[in-house]
Amino acid sequence: MNYHDILARIQEEVLPLSNKGKVADYIPQLAKVDPSKFGMYLHLLNGQSYAVGDWEERFSIQSISKVLMLCMAVSKLGEKVYERVNVEPSGDPFNSLVQLEYERGIPRNPFINAGALVITDMLIDAFNDPKQSFLDFTRAVSGHLDVQCNPAVAESERRCGFKNSAIVNLMKSFGNIKNEVDRVLDLYYDFCSVDMNCQQLAQAFCLIANHGRGIVNDQKYLSESQFKRITAIMMTCGFYDEAGEFAFKVGLPGKSGVGGGIIAILPNEFSLAVWSPGLNEKGNSLVGMKALEIFTTQTACSIF
């Protein structure tokens, strides 16, 4: 299959849409990003790779980091993780409090903000230095030792994170947050502030495409059962209240972030990263969603 030509055609088709999305201006640092940017990087598990656009430019991966956080948590704690976080689609916005109060502080899944905050709380107890451990893990699975948190983005999120503060305090009132609220929030913002480019992101998520085994160091990070469950949660919960739409149009397990990134994987085959900062009304990359829809339509590469 001529992936080079396919990606080039996708870029040509989606670029006229780049002015129709809106950057995540509720996070001041992200409001500065040029919405016309577009990058796409396909990494096949056989070692071949293909890229177009601004794939070398780093961006804030934001909620995409939640998958890596979950991988770390389950590899260390096993099934205990799912005693404090459920695995159901939320059907609500990623920062909603309504469902959380009704369900007495147990988040619907690990990929909404509430779920990721509980995972953050777990990582604080599981690792002596969770921030460094997260960076070490991300660098190891991506093969890029220069992956870093972005202090300016983290601080920008801290200054405007009122809803996240409300979420974590609500869960604390139900006993589902064990550590100090400020420590959980600070670490969560650090996790979300990680900068990567499309190549680094695609290579990192080959971990998932490769059934929990790193492609860089051949280390087995996840058991077959853990791989299966994380992939299932990506399929059903990776796009907040647009998860069904993504499954319907794209048909791959994936995860989005409000920095405009989307990662999608096809087990045993590839990992595919797309970045376009303009978001749709659900908080997912407008151009990225369209690019992936075209990709799976033209290649017939999906899980269905």
N, C-alpha and C positions, 0 to 999 in steps of 0.2 A: 504494500500500500504506500502511495506517495504522500507521506505525512507533510513533507515540506510544502508541497503545492496546496494541500488542504488547509494548513495553517495560514498560508498567504491569502487564500481566498476568503477565509474567515475574517482575517484582519480587514480586508478591503470591504467586506459586507457590513461589518459592525461599526466601523469608525464613524460613519454619519450619525450614529446614535449617541456618541459620547457627550454631546451637549444636552441630552435629555435627562440625565441623572443629576443627583444633587449630592455633593460631598457631605460628609458627616460634620456639619458646622457646629454641632453642639459640643464637640471636642475641639477647642480652639486650634490646636496644632494640626489637626486633620483638615480644618477649614482652609489651610494654606496650600493644599495639594492641588496641582493642575488637573482638572477633571478630564482633559483630553488624553491623558496618558493611557497606554494600553500595552500589555505584555502577555505573552503566552509561552509556556515551556512544557513540552511533553517529554517525559523520561520513561523509556521502555525498560522493562526488567532485564532485557537481553543486553543492555548497556547503550543502546542507541538513543539519541536525543535530537529534538527539533525545537526551534524557537523562532518567534517573530516579535517585532515591536520593542517595547521598553523592558524586556525581560531581565536586563542586568541592573535596573534601578531598584533600590530597596524601598520597601514600604512597610507600614505598620500592619502586622498580621492580625492584630486584635483577637477576635473570638476564635480564629483558627487555632490559636494556642491551646484552646480548651481540649482539643483532641489529644495533644501531646501531654497536657496535664493529666488527663484521664488515663493515658497509657502508663505514665509514671505511677499513678495511684494504684491501678489494678496490678501492675507488675510487683509492687511492693506489698500491698494489702490484700490482694485477691478479692474474693466475693464480698468481703465486709463493706466494700465501697458502696454496694447497691442496697445496703441496709439504711443508708442515710440519703441516698439520691435514687429516685425512680428512673424508669427508662421509657416513659410514655411521651409522645408528642404533646406539646403544650397547647397548641392552637391559639396562643396569646402572644403578644409582643415579648421580645427577649428580656425586657426589664419590668414585666408586670408584677404587681404585688397581690392582686386580687386572688388569684389561684393559690398563691403561697399561703395566705392567711386561712383560706378555706381548708387547705390540706395540712394545716397545723405545722408549718415550717419544713415540710419535706418537699424539695423541688421536684418538678415533673421529670426532669432529665439533666444530665451533666452539662448540656450545651447552652441552656439559658443562663442568664447571669447568676441567678440564685444557685443553680446547680454547680456552676464553676466556683462560686464562693465557698460552698461546702467542700468541694475538692481541694481548694486552696487551704482550707482549715485542716484537712486531713494531711496534706503535704507538709504543713508546719510540724505536725507531730511525727511524721514518718522520716523526715530528713533533718540532720543537724543544721544544714545551711540550704534550705529549699530553693532559694533563688539561684545559688551557684549550681546546685544539683540539676535544676531545670535547664540552665544554660549548658552544662556539661552534656546532658542527655540530648538536647537539640543539636548541639555541635557534633556529637558522635553519630547520630542517625543521618544528619545531612551531609557530613563530611566537610563542614566548613567551620574552622575554629574561630572565625572572626564574627560569628553571630553574636549580637549584643542586644540588651535592652536599650530603649531610647529614653533617657531621663526627662527630656523635654515633653515627650508625649505622656509619660507616666504622671508627671507633675500637672500637666494640662487636664488629665482625667481626674486626678485627685481634687483639683479646684472646682470641678463641676459635677462630681460624682454623688450628688445628693440622693438620687434614687437608689444607687447601690448601697449607700449608707443606710437608707431605710430598709432595704432588703436584708442586709446582714444583721441589723439590729432586731428585725422581726424574727428572723431565724434564731438569733441568740435568745430571744424571749421564750421560744419553744424548746430550747436546749439542744438545737442542732448545730450550733457553733460553739466550739470548746475554748478557743483562744480569744485574745483581746481583739475587739472589733477593728481597731485601727491597724493592728498588725496584719490581720486578714486582708483588709482593703489595700494597704500599701503593697503587699506581695501580689495581690491580684492585678493591680495596675501595672506592676513590673512585668508580670507574665504577658499581659495584653500588649505591652509596648514594644515587644521584640520586633526588630526590623529584619526582614529577609527579602531577597529578590525571588523571582519566579523559579529560577534554577534551584536555589537553595531549598525553597519550599517543596518543589516537586521531588527533589532527592530525599528530603526528610520523610515525606509521606510514602515513599517506596517501602518504608517499614510496614505500613498497613497493606499495601498492595502485595507485599511479599510475605503475607501471613505472619507478621510479627518479627520477622528476621531482618536485621539491618543489611543494606546492600553495600555499605562501605566497609564494615568490619565483620560481617557475617555472624554477628552475635544474635542469639535468640532472646528477644526482649519480652515477647508475649507468647503465652501458650496458644494452642489452636482454638481452645474455647474462648480465651480472652480476645483473640483476633476476631472471631466470629461475632461476638457480642458488640465490640466497639464498632465494627463495620455496620452492623445492623442499626446501631444508634445513629451513626452518620447518615444512613439511608432515611431513617424516619424522623430525625430531629435536627439535622445539620443546618436547616435553613429557617428555623423558628416557625412562624405561622405561614411560611411559604414552602415547607418541606414537601407537601403533596404536589405542588406545582413543579418543583424541581424533579421529583421522581417521575412525574407525568411527562415532562418535556425533555429531560436529560437522561434519566435512568441510570445514574451512577451514585454510589455513596459519596458524600462530600461534606464540606464545611465552608461556610462563608465568614467574613469579618467585615466590620464597618469601615475598615481601611480600604475596602474595594477589592480585596483578594478573595478568590475561591480556589479551593483544592478539591479535586475529584480523583477517584481511583477506580480501576477495574482490577479486581484480584487476579493475580498470576500474570497480569499483562503490563500495566502502566500506572503512572501517577501524572496528573495534568494540573498545572497551576495557571491561573488566569488573574490578571490584575487590571482593573479599571475603576478609578475612585468614585465615579458618579453612581449613587445608589438609587434604587427604586423605593417606593413608599414602604416596603417591608424591611428595608435596611440591607438588602443584598445588591451586589453590583449589577446594574442594569445591563451593561454591555457584556459583563462576564457571564451572566445567565444565558444571554443570547448566543454568545460564542460557543458555550458548551452544548447548547441545544443543536446548533448547526454541526458541531463536531460529531456528536453521536448519531445524528441523522445521516451525515455523509459517509461515516465509517461503519455504521451499524455496530458500533462498539458500546454495548451497555449490558447490564446484568439481566435484561429481559429478552 
